[in-house]
Structures are given as structure tokens and as C-alpha cells.
Amino acid sequence: MTEPVAEGVRTAAEVLARTRDLVEPALRHAVDTLPPPMRRMAGYHFGWWDARERPLRADGGKALRPAFTLLAAEGAGGDADAALPAAVAVELVHNFSLIHDDVMDGDAVRRHRPTVWNVFGRSEAILAGDSLLTLAFAVLAGSGRPAAGVRTLARCVQSLLDGQSADLGFEERADVSLGECMRMAEGKTGALFGCACALGALQAAGLPGGATTTEQVSFLRVFGERVGLAFQIVDDLLGIWGDPAVTGKPVHSDLRNRKKSLPVVAALTSGTPAGGALAALYRRPLAPADLPRAARLVEEAGGRAWSLARVDDLLSEALEALRSAELAPGPAAGLEALARLAADRDR
């Protein structure tokens, strides 16, 4: 049996380091089963090699979602080994969404490197994302306890796609409400965090020592969804004010694309003069010189302050759901540390 992810852990960084150590070999094994062109692009995206498959160690992401899966399994009485296929599946779905998101947004840089489409082409990148999504279901279906997990993941992917579709649709609309934008973020990001937690608990069900109940799964799903929504709001803040040297994305990237992110929609619907000025600015393509002014208007209209306050509220709601799940103390502490990291990060 693998050493528990939460054993002796005191910080989120330690949880994530242990998660990466456990998940990466299994993730590499899964990716190695892909056809060569898909494998090549996937390995490039994960930072394992360059475009010519020469080995390197680039930033492959935080592994936050699979950490939620493993800790939820341990907290519900299971172990990391049993939950590993679910954790890999969650990470594959997340990275499928990133590859496609970069294509749709036209983002040329992710994690300080050219994006997959920027290196291999848009059509090829779409195929690479499709391949990762298909692989996620294959990995989960081969876990030995597939039925409930596969259904859970399928519902999650549909929510994710619905959220992404809404996000794209907002770009063509001037009348997006804050409620609509919150629902979009719940699907686009919150659903996968909630699914990651639910899958971990489901993997613990019926195993020796597993004590998962329907209520535990429900509370863990709510916990993950609230953390995911907080994570998205922070991501939206970083998309406007993040440091490119830290985030690995261009400065003002969301404003350049006139994204209706949550801080922007909060500003646009604020009824303030700054919100009105931002709305006028958003009616036309933004030149590079417009971007600092747009960021300033979002802040003056209260979009930044609203976002930070909502993150605090969501973190409180998440931690209340986590307490209600009544998990083992070590994994619960690890999940709380990850939730606080998701709500207070710089990349």
C-alpha cells in the first residue's frame, strides 16, 4: 500500500508534492498507451519533453484536483492506491479542458511555454484534447469499480462543456448577468473540483475500512464545488492582475479577449460610472494601450473587491461542508490546506 498522502503533512505544498509523486508515474503509463502523435502532444503539454520528445522537466501544473481525489478517498476510509485511477482520470479531464481552452481563447502561452496548438497546430491540439478525454474514461473504467465513477465523471464533463459553451457565448453578449456568470463558472470549474472529491469518496466505498456514506459523498462534492468556484474567481483576478512571470500567461490576457469573467461582470453590472465606461470600452476590440485602463475601470467599479469578498464567502461555505463530511483528521486537514491555497494563490 502507498504511504497515505496526508500522513505527517502540514502544508498544502507537501500534499501536492506527494500527489505528484504518486500520480505522475500512473499518468505517464496511461499516456504511453496513446497513439504516437497523441502521446507526443500530451507529453509536451505535461512538460515531460519538448516538441521533439527530448526529455525535460517543465511545469506540469499543480496536481490540485487529483490531490482532492486522493485525500477524499483517505478521509472516507479508503486508500490512495484504490483512488489512483480516479485521480489520473480527473487530471486527464482537466488537461483536456486546458488544451481546448487555449485553442478557443487563442492563448499562445501556458505554464511559461508555447501552448500545444501554438506548436502543433489548432486541429492537432483539438485531437490531443479529445484523446486525453477518451483516455480518462478508459482509465476510470479499468479501475475495478467503474459504474458509479464513470457516471459521475460523465455528468461532470457535460457540466464542464456547458460552462465552457456559456463562457464563449458571453463574448458575443453585452447583457451578461452576475448570476449567469456564476453558473458558468460553477460548470466550467466548480464541477470538476466537486467531481474530484466525489470520485475519491466513491472509490473508498465498499473497500476494507471504507465507511463512505451518501451524505459524505454529497458533502465532499459541495466542498469541492465551492473550492472550485473560489479557484475560478481567483483565476479571473489573475487573468487581469496576475504577474506573467508567475502565472505563465500574458498580462491582461482575459481583458485582451474581452472575456466576461466574474470581476468584469461584477464591474459591468455595478451601475457605477466606471462600470459604464468599461462597458463602452468592451464594445470594440481593445488595443494594447486600452488594457491598463480596462483593468483600472474594473477595480474602480468594484469588480476586484466583490471578487475577493466572494472568495472569502465560498471558502467559509467549503470548510463548513468539509466539517459536515466528518472525515478522518489527517486527510481533512490536508483538504482544508488545499482549499485555503486555492483561495489565496498567485498562479
Secondary structure in CASP SS format (residue, H / E / C, confidence):
PFRMAT SS
TARGET T0000
AUTHOR 0000-0000-0000
METHOD secondary structure of the structure
MODEL  1
M C 1.00
T C 1.00
E C 1.00
P C 1.00
V C 1.00
A C 1.00
E C 1.00
G C 1.00
V C 1.00
R C 1.00
T C 1.00
A H 1.00
A H 1.00
E H 1.00
V H 1.00
L H 1.00
A H 1.00
R H 1.00
T H 1.00
R H 1.00
D H 1.00
L H 1.00
V H 1.00
E H 1.00
P H 1.00
A H 1.00
L H 1.00
R H 1.00
H H 1.00
A H 1.00
V H 1.00
D C 1.00
T C 1.00
L C 1.00
P C 1.00
P H 1.00
P H 1.00
M H 1.00
R H 1.00
R H 1.00
M H 1.00
A H 1.00
G H 1.00
Y H 1.00
H H 1.00
F C 1.00
G C 1.00
W C 1.00
W E 1.00
D C 1.00
A C 1.00
R C 1.00
E C 1.00
R C 1.00
P E 1.00
L C 1.00
R C 1.00
A C 1.00
D C 1.00
G C 1.00
G C 1.00
K C 1.00
A C 1.00
L H 1.00
R H 1.00
P H 1.00
A H 1.00
F H 1.00
T H 1.00
L H 1.00
L H 1.00
A H 1.00
A H 1.00
E H 1.00
G H 1.00
A C 1.00
G C 1.00
G C 1.00
D C 1.00
A H 1.00
D H 1.00
A H 1.00
A H 1.00
L H 1.00
P H 1.00
A H 1.00
A H 1.00
V H 1.00
A H 1.00
V H 1.00
E H 1.00
L H 1.00
V H 1.00
H H 1.00
N H 1.00
F H 1.00
S H 1.00
L H 1.00
I H 1.00
H H 1.00
D H 1.00
D H 1.00
V H 1.00
M H 1.00
D H 1.00
G C 1.00
D C 1.00
A C 1.00
V E 1.00
R E 1.00
R C 1.00
H C 1.00
R E 1.00
P E 1.00
T C 1.00
V H 1.00
W H 1.00
N H 1.00
V H 1.00
F H 1.00
G C 1.00
R H 1.00
S H 1.00
E H 1.00
A H 1.00
I H 1.00
L H 1.00
A H 1.00
G H 1.00
D H 1.00
S H 1.00
L H 1.00
L H 1.00
T H 1.00
L H 1.00
A H 1.00
F H 1.00
A H 1.00
V H 1.00
L H 1.00
A H 1.00
G C 1.00
S C 1.00
G C 1.00
R C 1.00
P H 1.00
A H 1.00
A H 1.00
G H 1.00
V H 1.00
R H 1.00
T H 1.00
L H 1.00
A H 1.00
R H 1.00
C H 1.00
V H 1.00
Q H 1.00
S H 1.00
L H 1.00
L H 1.00
D H 1.00
G H 1.00
Q H 1.00
S H 1.00
A H 1.00
D H 1.00
L H 1.00
G H 1.00
F H 1.00
E C 1.00
E C 1.00
R C 1.00
A C 1.00
D C 1.00
V C 1.00
S C 1.00
L H 1.00
G H 1.00
E H 1.00
C H 1.00
M H 1.00
R H 1.00
M H 1.00
A H 1.00
E H 1.00
G H 1.00
K H 1.00
T H 1.00
G H 1.00
A H 1.00
L H 1.00
F H 1.00
G H 1.00
C H 1.00
A H 1.00
C H 1.00
A H 1.00
L H 1.00
G H 1.00
A H 1.00
L H 1.00
Q H 1.00
A H 1.00
A C 1.00
G C 1.00
L C 1.00
P C 1.00
G C 1.00
G C 1.00
A C 1.00
T C 1.00
T C 1.00
T H 1.00
E H 1.00
Q H 1.00
V H 1.00
S H 1.00
F H 1.00
L H 1.00
R H 1.00
V H 1.00
F H 1.00
G H 1.00
E H 1.00
R H 1.00
V H 1.00
G H 1.00
L H 1.00
A H 1.00
F H 1.00
Q H 1.00
I H 1.00
V H 1.00
D H 1.00
D H 1.00
L H 1.00
L H 1.00
G H 1.00
I H 1.00
W H 1.00
G C 1.00
D C 1.00
P H 1.00
A H 1.00
V H 1.00
T H 1.00
G C 1.00
K C 1.00
P C 1.00
V C 1.00
H C 1.00
S H 1.00
D H 1.00
L H 1.00
R H 1.00
N C 1.00
R C 1.00
K C 1.00
K C 1.00
S C 1.00
L H 1.00
P H 1.00
V H 1.00
V H 1.00
A H 1.00
A H 1.00
L H 1.00
T C 1.00
S C 1.00
G C 1.00
T C 1.00
P H 1.00
A H 1.00
G H 1.00
G H 1.00
A H 1.00
L H 1.00
A H 1.00
A H 1.00
L H 1.00
Y H 1.00
R C 1.00
R C 1.00
P C 1.00
L C 1.00
A C 1.00
P H 1.00
A H 1.00
D H 1.00
L H 1.00
P H 1.00
R H 1.00
A H 1.00
A H 1.00
R H 1.00
L H 1.00
V H 1.00
E H 1.00
E H 1.00
A C 1.00
G C 1.00
G H 1.00
R H 1.00
A H 1.00
W H 1.00
S H 1.00
L H 1.00
A H 1.00
R H 1.00
V H 1.00
D H 1.00
D H 1.00
L H 1.00
L H 1.00
S H 1.00
E H 1.00
A H 1.00
L H 1.00
E H 1.00
A H 1.00
L H 1.00
R H 1.00
S H 1.00
A H 1.00
E C 1.00
L C 1.00
A C 1.00
P H 1.00
G H 1.00
P H 1.00
A H 1.00
A H 1.00
G H 1.00
L H 1.00
E H 1.00
A H 1.00
L H 1.00
A H 1.00
R H 1.00
L H 1.00
A H 1.00
A H 1.00
D C 1.00
R C 1.00
D C 1.00
R C 1.00
END
